Amino acid sequence: MIVVHVFAHVKPEHVRAFREATAENARNSVQEPGVARFDVIQEKDNLTRFVLVEVYRTPEARSLHKETQHYKVWRDTVAPMMAEPRTSIEYSNVFPSDEDW
């Protein structure tokens, strides 16, 4: 499993539109066979900051996700909403591991 945290800082005037576009992307993403989980979380004390927690079954699944139409629409829609460029960190899960399933 590959776990990716995507950090997004949105311009205040775009928070609602970002939430809507990102929720639509997440709804579609969880339908992909290689996606185990796709969470969208918002910071409580700074509503302009979000983290997308993406869990892929394989490294290839992450690449395939970026080729989907819904991802491309989301990427292009939210690009002008960003207060700064998105960043991400990739993790390997420790528990549960593939052997624990």
Secondary structure as the mmCIF struct_conf table of DSSP 4:
data_model
#
loop_
_struct_conf.conf_type_id
_struct_conf.id
_struct_conf.beg_label_comp_id
_struct_conf.beg_label_asym_id
_struct_conf.beg_label_seq_id
_struct_conf.end_label_comp_id
_struct_conf.end_label_asym_id
_struct_conf.end_label_seq_id
STRN STRN1 ILE A 2 HIS A 9
STRN STRN2 VAL A 10 VAL A 10
HELX_RH_3T_P HELX_RH_3T_P1 PRO A 12 HIS A 14
HELX_RH_AL_P HELX_RH_AL_P1 VAL A 15 SER A 29
TURN_TY1_P TURN_TY1_P1 VAL A 30 GLN A 31
BEND BEND1 GLU A 32 GLU A 32
TURN_TY1_P TURN_TY1_P2 PRO A 33 GLY A 34
STRN STRN3 VAL A 35 GLN A 42
BEND BEND2 LYS A 44 ASP A 45
TURN_TY1_P TURN_TY1_P3 LEU A 47 THR A 48
STRN STRN4 ARG A 49 TYR A 56
BEND BEND3 ARG A 57 THR A 58
HELX_RH_AL_P HELX_RH_AL_P2 PRO A 59 HIS A 65
TURN_TY1_P TURN_TY1_P4 LYS A 66 GLU A 67
BEND BEND4 THR A 68 THR A 68
HELX_RH_AL_P HELX_RH_AL_P3 GLN A 69 VAL A 78
HELX_RH_3T_P HELX_RH_3T_P2 ALA A 79 MET A 81
STRN STRN5 MET A 82 MET A 82
BEND BEND5 ALA A 83 GLU A 84
STRN STRN6 THR A 87 SER A 92
BEND BEND6 PHE A 95 PRO A 96
HELX_RH_3T_P HELX_RH_3T_P3 ASP A 98 ASP A 100
#
